[in-house]
Amino acid sequence: MEDITKILKSIQIDLAEQKKEMKEMETNITKNITKTINDNFKTIELKYDQLNKQLQTQENILDRIERYNRRKNLVFFGIEEGEKTYQELESKILYVISNMNIHCERNEIESVKRLGRKSEKPRPITVTFTTMGKKITLLQNKKNMKNSAIYFKEDYPLKVLEKRKQLQTEILKYKAEGKKAIIKYDKLIVLHQYKPNDYKQPSKKRNLHMISPNQNGKNNVNQVSKKNKTQITAFMQPKTSFEKNQNSMNINKQISTCSTSSI
């Protein structure tokens, strides 16, 4: 009976050791699996970051290309439809520009095109000019179309237009605070406003607070200004006979003093 109990105890000890070894193996396996998963996840994350950076650079390049392609474009609104040929549409644009008192030839327009599908409202027209100078001239004379139902704007991509709409709400906030802000392409620029006193020129008047008043309560301005003041006409006036006699007497006195000193 004792032998059986010893055998059972040894079996229990073996089972306990096997369980311990199994747990150690399980922990080691889980550690290895988690380590490999983490390593793979890190490599995937690095590749994702690299791809994201490449995608961002590609988007920036495409945005610059699109901005470059639209740099000479203007979009005209309010021009009625009805043209049948490309030349008629081009003639409409030339007529609108001529009403702005701006001379424009056909060779200064690269292309004209209606945007979107036909509807009740006239579709806008994208105009591409051959030179940047012609576009700038039109923008500078935009005020000539104030009394007209036709107007034009710069040509922006859809993403930039959405961004500009969002920035309009921020401009209203700055205006409520008394600040001036403008939208330049897809960025908001807040202009610093100087107060009128910031550029106040110093007064050129003479500061008189250091001059003490005299007994009569009047300032000694005239006395200070006239002190040691000489007129050039005093040197040009002819001498009187009395002054001449005085000068001759002074000369004789000097001669007599010199003679006595020599003796």
Order of alpha helices (4+ residues) and beta strands (2+ residues): alpha-beta-alpha-beta-beta-alpha-beta-alpha-beta-beta-alpha-alpha
